[in-house]
């Protein structure tokens, strides 16, 4: 999906990769970058549709829309 991103979206994504990796190290379990609204359901790669969440939560929601993990 990175190829379809704008320059700004790629920069935002790179920041989220760092946050994801830092969270994984800090908490000792895997974290993911998640689309709140999946791309397949009309979501975008804009920063307001992306968040860093625990991997198990992301996997459990599968390809469904979700409220933000953080509230």
Buried (B, 14 or more C-beta within 10 A) or exposed (E): EEEEBEEEBEEBBEEBEEEBEEBBEEEEEEBBBBBBBBEEEEBBBEBEBBBBBBBEEBEEBEEEEBEEBEE
